[in-house]
């Protein structure tokens, strides 16, 4: 899995502040400089004012202004299962790699068995891995070796069957039905800070599935550079607390 920032609103936290200050000003914010608009906000420097004001908004649950900035991320190599979880969230825009127009006719099924094209879950290879809704805990080496054998045999066979169906003239949009839900997909997604914090509430939680949790943490790491004050406050004061961030 890889996540990369493609494009993002410049000065996103200033935009959040201006949006929120507009709500409490009699003058039009479009005619005011940022310094004028922030007059009266606690802080000796511009940075301190932003930090204090952002924290105040989040503490009060005034989340609307956090919808103004946006960031677009490119995501590589997550499973279709992970994609299904991510795309359930509202207030996000998605482009998803098509399995109608992108075929996997040249992929070697043996390479798939070795980890290419299909995401391998940790429980297929790690005897100590315990996932949600798992009946048993630790398993012996023999059992996990059998798990891995069955998993790799299954994904290899599915790709062999998929390629045979293509050879038999079936269109990719129909042949893809035999591919596993773990098949890798690339995604482009645009989010605003509010929607990302809401996704983090749901998907960075300890009981979230391992892959979407890893993806969410990568998104948060990038967002921490893009909106440092917002996500510093989120990490320290809001994360893992099931906030009511959903619009």
C-alpha positions as CSV (number, residue, x, y, z in Angstrom):
1,X,0.0,0.0,0.0
2,X,1.2,3.5,-0.9
3,X,-0.5,6.9,-0.3
4,X,0.6,10.1,-2.0
5,X,-0.8,13.6,-1.8
6,X,-1.6,14.8,-5.3
7,X,-3.1,18.3,-4.7
8,X,-4.3,20.2,-1.7
9,X,-5.7,23.6,-0.7
10,X,-3.0,26.1,0.1
11,X,-3.2,27.6,3.6
12,X,-6.0,25.3,4.5
13,X,-6.1,26.3,8.2
14,X,-6.4,30.0,7.3
15,X,-9.4,29.1,5.1
16,X,-11.0,27.3,8.0
17,X,-10.5,30.3,10.2
18,X,-11.9,32.8,7.7
19,X,-14.9,30.6,7.2
20,X,-15.6,30.4,10.9
21,X,-14.9,34.1,11.6
22,X,-17.4,35.0,8.9
23,X,-20.1,33.6,11.1
24,X,-19.5,36.1,13.8
25,X,-18.6,39.3,11.9
26,X,-20.9,42.1,10.8
27,X,-18.4,43.0,8.0
28,X,-17.9,41.0,4.9
29,X,-14.9,38.7,5.3
30,X,-14.1,39.1,1.7
31,X,-13.0,42.7,2.3
32,X,-10.9,41.9,5.4
33,X,-7.3,40.8,5.6
34,X,-6.6,37.6,7.5
35,X,-5.0,39.7,10.3
36,X,-8.1,41.9,10.5
37,X,-10.5,38.9,10.5
38,X,-8.6,37.3,13.3
39,X,-8.5,40.4,15.5
40,X,-9.4,39.5,19.0
41,X,-8.4,35.8,18.7
42,X,-6.0,34.8,21.5
43,X,-2.4,34.5,20.4
44,X,0.7,36.6,20.1
45,X,1.5,35.3,16.6
46,X,-0.4,34.3,13.5
47,X,0.5,30.6,14.2
48,X,-0.7,30.8,17.8
49,X,-4.0,32.4,16.7
50,X,-4.7,29.7,14.2
51,X,-3.8,27.0,16.7
52,X,-6.0,28.4,19.4
53,X,-8.9,29.2,17.1
54,X,-8.9,25.7,15.5
55,X,-8.8,24.1,18.9
56,X,-11.7,26.2,20.0
57,X,-13.8,25.2,17.0
58,X,-13.1,21.5,17.4
59,X,-13.7,21.6,21.1
60,X,-17.1,23.2,20.5
61,X,-18.0,20.9,17.7
62,X,-18.2,23.7,15.2
63,X,-17.2,21.4,12.3
64,X,-18.7,23.2,9.2
65,X,-15.6,25.4,8.5
66,X,-13.4,22.3,8.2
67,X,-15.3,21.3,5.0
68,X,-13.8,24.3,3.0
69,X,-10.3,23.0,2.3
70,X,-9.7,19.8,0.4
71,X,-6.9,17.4,-0.4
72,X,-6.6,14.8,-3.2
73,X,-4.8,11.5,-2.4
74,X,-3.6,8.7,-4.7
75,X,-3.8,5.3,-3.1
76,X,-2.0,2.3,-4.6
77,X,-2.4,-1.4,-3.9
78,X,-5.3,-1.7,-1.4
79,X,-7.8,-4.6,-1.7
80,X,-11.3,-4.3,-3.1
81,X,-12.4,-5.2,0.4
82,X,-10.6,-2.1,1.8
83,X,-12.0,0.0,-1.1
84,X,-15.6,-1.1,-0.2
85,X,-15.1,0.2,3.3
86,X,-13.6,3.5,2.3
87,X,-16.2,4.3,-0.4
88,X,-19.0,3.9,2.1
89,X,-18.1,7.3,3.5
90,X,-20.0,10.4,2.3
91,X,-18.5,13.8,1.4
92,X,-15.6,12.2,-0.5
93,X,-15.0,12.0,-4.2
94,X,-13.6,8.9,-5.7
95,X,-12.0,7.6,-8.9
96,X,-11.4,3.8,-8.9
97,X,-9.2,1.8,-11.2
98,X,-11.6,-0.1,-13.5
99,X,-11.7,-3.8,-13.8
100,X,-13.8,-3.4,-17.0
101,X,-11.0,-1.6,-18.9
102,X,-7.9,-2.8,-17.1
103,X,-7.4,-6.5,-17.5
104,X,-4.9,-8.8,-15.8
105,X,-4.3,-11.2,-18.7
106,X,-0.5,-10.9,-18.5
107,X,-0.1,-11.5,-14.8
108,X,1.6,-14.8,-13.9
109,X,-0.6,-16.8,-11.6
110,X,2.5,-18.0,-9.8
111,X,3.5,-14.4,-9.0
112,X,0.0,-14.0,-7.6
113,X,0.5,-16.9,-5.3
114,X,3.7,-15.2,-4.2
115,X,1.9,-12.0,-3.3
116,X,1.5,-10.0,-6.5
117,X,-1.9,-8.5,-7.5
118,X,-3.8,-9.8,-4.4
119,X,-3.4,-8.4,-0.9
120,X,-2.3,-11.1,1.6
121,X,-4.0,-10.7,5.0
122,X,-1.7,-11.1,8.0
123,X,-3.7,-14.0,9.4
124,X,-2.7,-16.1,6.3
125,X,0.9,-16.1,7.4
126,X,1.2,-15.0,11.0
127,X,0.3,-17.5,13.7
128,X,0.0,-14.8,16.4
129,X,-2.4,-12.6,14.4
130,X,-5.8,-12.2,16.0
131,X,-8.5,-10.4,14.1
132,X,-11.9,-9.1,14.9
133,X,-14.7,-11.8,15.0
134,X,-12.0,-14.5,15.2
135,X,-13.2,-17.5,17.2
136,X,-9.7,-18.7,18.2
137,X,-6.5,-16.9,19.2
138,X,-3.0,-18.2,18.5
139,X,-2.7,-21.2,16.2
140,X,0.2,-23.6,15.8
141,X,2.7,-23.4,12.9
142,X,1.2,-26.3,11.1
143,X,-2.2,-24.7,11.0
144,X,-1.0,-21.3,9.7
145,X,1.1,-23.1,7.1
146,X,-2.1,-24.8,5.9
147,X,-3.9,-21.4,5.9
148,X,-1.2,-19.9,3.7
149,X,-1.2,-22.9,1.4
150,X,-5.0,-22.8,0.9
151,X,-4.9,-19.0,0.5
152,X,-2.1,-19.0,-2.1
153,X,-3.6,-21.9,-4.0
154,X,-7.0,-20.2,-4.1
155,X,-5.8,-16.8,-5.4
156,X,-3.5,-18.5,-8.0
157,X,-6.5,-20.6,-9.2
158,X,-8.8,-17.6,-9.4
159,X,-6.4,-15.8,-11.7
160,X,-5.8,-18.9,-13.9
161,X,-9.6,-19.2,-14.2
162,X,-10.0,-15.5,-15.0
163,X,-7.3,-15.6,-17.7
164,X,-8.9,-18.8,-19.2
165,X,-12.3,-17.0,-19.4
166,X,-10.6,-14.1,-21.2
167,X,-9.1,-16.6,-23.6
168,X,-12.5,-18.1,-24.2
169,X,-13.8,-14.6,-25.2
170,X,-15.5,-13.5,-22.0
171,X,-15.2,-9.7,-21.6
172,X,-13.1,-8.5,-18.7
173,X,-16.2,-7.0,-17.0
174,X,-17.6,-10.5,-16.7
175,X,-14.5,-12.5,-16.2
176,X,-13.6,-10.4,-13.2
177,X,-16.4,-12.0,-11.2
178,X,-14.1,-14.9,-10.4
179,X,-11.3,-12.7,-9.0
180,X,-11.0,-12.5,-5.2
181,X,-12.1,-9.5,-3.1
182,X,-8.5,-9.1,-2.1
183,X,-7.5,-8.1,-5.7
184,X,-5.5,-4.9,-5.5
185,X,-7.0,-1.6,-6.8
186,X,-5.7,2.0,-7.1
187,X,-7.9,4.9,-5.9
188,X,-7.9,8.7,-6.1
189,X,-9.9,10.3,-3.3
190,X,-10.6,13.9,-2.4
191,X,-11.4,14.6,1.2
192,X,-11.9,17.7,3.4
193,X,-10.5,17.7,7.0
194,X,-13.9,17.1,8.5
195,X,-14.6,14.0,6.4
196,X,-11.1,12.7,7.0
197,X,-11.5,13.1,10.8
198,X,-14.8,11.3,10.6
199,X,-13.2,8.4,8.6
200,X,-10.5,8.3,11.2
201,X,-13.1,7.9,13.9
202,X,-14.5,4.9,12.2
203,X,-11.5,3.4,10.5
204,X,-8.5,4.1,12.8
205,X,-10.3,2.6,15.7
206,X,-8.8,-0.5,17.5
207,X,-11.7,-2.6,16.3
208,X,-11.4,-1.6,12.6
209,X,-10.1,-4.0,10.0
210,X,-6.3,-4.0,9.8
211,X,-6.0,-2.8,6.2
212,X,-8.4,0.2,6.3
213,X,-6.8,1.1,9.7
214,X,-3.3,1.2,8.0
215,X,-4.7,3.3,5.1
216,X,-6.3,5.7,7.5
217,X,-3.1,6.2,9.5
218,X,-1.2,6.9,6.3
219,X,-3.8,9.5,5.3
220,X,-3.6,11.1,8.8
221,X,0.2,11.2,8.6
222,X,0.0,13.2,5.3
223,X,-2.8,15.4,6.7
224,X,-0.7,16.2,9.7
225,X,1.8,18.0,7.4
226,X,-1.0,19.7,5.4
227,X,-3.1,20.9,8.4
228,X,-0.8,20.6,11.4
229,X,-2.9,22.4,14.0
230,X,-6.1,20.6,13.1
231,X,-4.7,17.1,13.2
232,X,-2.4,17.7,16.2
233,X,-5.6,18.6,18.1
234,X,-7.5,15.7,16.6
235,X,-4.7,13.2,17.6
236,X,-4.3,14.5,21.1
237,X,-7.9,15.3,22.1
238,X,-10.4,13.5,19.7
239,X,-8.9,10.4,18.2
240,X,-10.6,7.1,19.3
241,X,-13.4,8.9,21.0
242,X,-16.2,8.5,18.4
243,X,-16.9,12.2,17.8
244,X,-20.0,13.3,16.0
245,X,-18.2,14.6,13.0
246,X,-20.4,13.2,10.3
247,X,-22.2,15.9,8.4
